[in-house]
Amino acid sequence: MKITKKTMVSEILKEHGDIAGIMEIFGVKRVGGYGFRKLITRFISVRTAAFVHRVKLKEFIGMVENAIAKKNN
């Protein structure tokens, strides 16, 4: 899966599962429990998530890609 600014966070969760624990390593705080994240991520793109977490978009995409890579190893 190619992560872009238009990728919906729900698509990432669907394909890779919960990566919140790994994202915390990069300084991105968890938002609620997994069930709550699954609900709200249906409406949030990677671009919006980067804005909400106050991380530059390119940096945020890198964090997501790194989190997915760590989870898959």
C-alpha positions as CSV (number, residue, x, y, z in Angstrom):
1,M,0.0,0.0,0.0
2,K,1.3,3.4,-1.0
3,I,0.7,6.0,1.8
4,T,-0.3,9.4,0.5
5,K,-1.9,12.5,1.9
6,K,-5.2,11.2,0.7
7,T,-4.9,7.8,2.2
8,M,-7.6,7.2,4.8
9,V,-6.3,6.1,8.1
10,S,-9.0,3.4,8.2
11,E,-7.4,1.8,5.1
12,I,-4.1,1.6,7.0
13,L,-5.7,0.0,10.0
14,K,-7.6,-2.4,7.8
15,E,-4.5,-3.5,6.0
16,H,-1.9,-3.3,8.8
17,G,-3.9,-3.4,12.1
18,D,-3.3,-1.1,15.0
19,I,0.0,0.7,14.8
20,A,-0.7,3.2,17.6
21,G,1.8,1.6,19.9
22,I,4.6,1.9,17.3
23,M,3.5,5.5,16.4
24,E,4.0,6.5,20.0
25,I,7.7,5.7,19.6
26,F,7.8,8.5,17.1
27,G,6.0,10.9,19.4
28,V,2.5,10.5,18.0
29,K,0.1,10.1,21.0
30,R,-2.7,7.5,20.9
31,V,-6.2,8.7,20.5
32,G,-8.6,6.6,22.6
33,G,-8.9,2.9,22.4
34,Y,-8.7,0.8,19.3
35,G,-12.4,0.6,18.7
36,F,-12.7,4.4,18.9
37,R,-9.7,4.9,16.5
38,K,-11.4,2.5,14.1
39,L,-14.5,4.6,14.2
40,I,-13.0,8.0,13.8
41,T,-10.4,7.0,11.2
42,R,-13.1,6.3,8.6
43,F,-13.3,10.1,8.3
44,I,-9.7,11.1,8.6
45,S,-7.0,11.2,5.9
46,V,-3.3,11.0,6.6
47,R,-3.1,14.7,5.8
48,T,-5.7,15.5,8.5
49,A,-4.0,13.1,11.0
50,A,-0.7,14.9,10.4
51,F,-2.4,18.3,11.0
52,V,-4.2,17.0,14.2
53,H,-0.9,15.7,15.6
54,R,1.0,18.8,14.5
55,V,3.5,16.9,12.4
56,K,4.6,18.0,9.0
57,L,2.9,15.8,6.3
58,K,6.0,14.3,4.8
59,E,7.4,13.5,8.2
60,F,4.1,12.0,9.3
61,I,4.0,9.7,6.2
62,G,7.5,8.6,7.0
63,M,6.4,7.8,10.6
64,V,3.5,5.7,9.3
65,E,5.7,3.9,6.8
66,N,8.3,3.2,9.6
67,A,5.6,2.0,12.0
68,I,4.2,-0.4,9.3
69,A,7.7,-1.7,8.6
70,K,8.4,-2.3,12.3
71,K,5.1,-4.1,12.8
72,N,5.8,-6.4,9.8
73,N,9.2,-7.4,11.1
